[in-house]
Each structure stands twice: as C-alpha cells, then as structure tokens.
C-alpha cells in the first residue's frame, strides 16, 4: 500500500513540474525584430518567437500577454495573446 502511494505521489509531482516552469507576463510591445523572430516589451524583456507565431502579425504598441519559459538563459515565448 505504501509503495503505491509513494508511486502516485511521485507521478503527480512529475506531471505538475512541467507547469511550474511556464510563466506569463503582460506588457506592451516596444519593438519587433522580424529577422531575429523576437519581440521586446516596454519593460525591456525580449522573447524569442516559436514556430507558428510570425513577427509580421504583431504590432508595436499592442498590449499582449506572453506565456514563456527560460531556455539556455533566454526567454522563449510559447504563446502570445492580446491582453484584456
């Protein structure tokens, strides 16, 4: 019985650990680097854009919510949505 409880607890911890790394921030796009596929928000944070999000679809001055993670010391966006 104890072994199955420990196994279940470990499975839950591992499953929830992926969610802990995703963060979100809201800000205004200050600049867009179309060649580098990245955006910089007004707070100075620069996010690389993933496949499927084209820099051409975004506009300077647009308020957005960016969901991101840190990969190799850089901020990598996983999604960008208009902020409400």
C-alpha positions as CSV (number, residue, x, y, z in Angstrom):
1,X,0.0,0.0,0.0
2,X,2.8,2.5,0.9
3,X,4.6,1.7,-2.3
4,X,1.6,2.6,-4.4
5,X,1.0,5.8,-2.5
6,X,4.6,6.9,-3.0
7,X,4.5,6.0,-6.7
8,X,1.3,8.0,-7.1
9,X,2.8,11.0,-5.3
10,X,5.9,10.9,-7.5
11,X,3.8,10.7,-10.7
12,X,1.8,13.8,-9.6
13,X,4.9,15.7,-8.7
14,X,6.5,14.9,-12.1
15,X,3.3,15.8,-14.0
16,X,2.9,19.1,-12.2
17,X,6.6,20.1,-12.5
18,X,6.2,21.0,-16.2
19,X,3.6,23.5,-15.4
20,X,5.8,25.2,-12.8
21,X,8.2,26.3,-15.4
22,X,5.7,28.2,-17.6
23,X,5.3,31.8,-16.7
24,X,3.2,34.7,-18.1
25,X,3.7,38.4,-18.3
26,X,1.6,41.2,-19.7
27,X,3.1,44.2,-21.4
28,X,3.2,46.5,-24.5
29,X,5.3,45.6,-27.5
30,X,8.1,48.2,-27.8
31,X,9.9,46.6,-30.7
32,X,9.8,43.7,-33.1
33,X,12.8,42.0,-34.7
34,X,11.4,40.3,-37.8
35,X,14.8,38.9,-38.9
36,X,15.6,37.6,-35.4
37,X,12.0,36.4,-34.7
38,X,11.7,38.2,-31.4
39,X,9.8,40.9,-29.6
40,X,10.8,43.3,-26.8
41,X,8.2,44.6,-24.3
42,X,8.3,48.0,-22.8
43,X,9.8,46.6,-19.6
44,X,12.9,45.6,-21.6
45,X,12.3,41.8,-21.7
46,X,13.0,40.2,-25.1
47,X,11.2,37.0,-26.1
48,X,12.1,34.7,-29.0
49,X,9.1,33.6,-31.0
50,X,8.3,30.0,-31.6
51,X,7.3,28.4,-34.9
52,X,3.7,29.3,-35.7
53,X,3.9,32.9,-34.4
54,X,5.0,35.2,-37.1
55,X,6.5,38.6,-36.1
56,X,4.6,40.2,-39.0
57,X,1.3,39.5,-37.2
58,X,2.3,41.6,-34.2
59,X,2.3,45.4,-33.9
60,X,4.4,47.9,-31.9
61,X,2.2,49.4,-29.2
62,X,0.0,46.3,-28.9
63,X,-0.7,45.1,-25.4
64,X,-0.1,41.4,-25.1
65,X,0.1,38.5,-22.6
66,X,3.2,36.3,-23.3
67,X,3.4,32.8,-21.9
68,X,7.1,31.8,-21.8
69,X,9.8,29.7,-20.3
70,X,13.6,30.2,-19.9
71,X,15.7,28.1,-22.2
72,X,19.5,28.4,-22.2
73,X,19.2,31.7,-20.3
74,X,16.9,33.2,-22.9
75,X,13.1,33.9,-22.7
76,X,11.2,31.7,-25.2
77,X,7.6,32.6,-25.8
78,X,5.2,29.7,-26.2
79,X,2.1,31.8,-26.9
80,X,1.2,35.5,-27.4
81,X,-2.3,36.6,-26.9
82,X,-3.9,40.1,-26.9
83,X,-4.2,41.4,-23.3
84,X,-7.6,42.1,-21.9
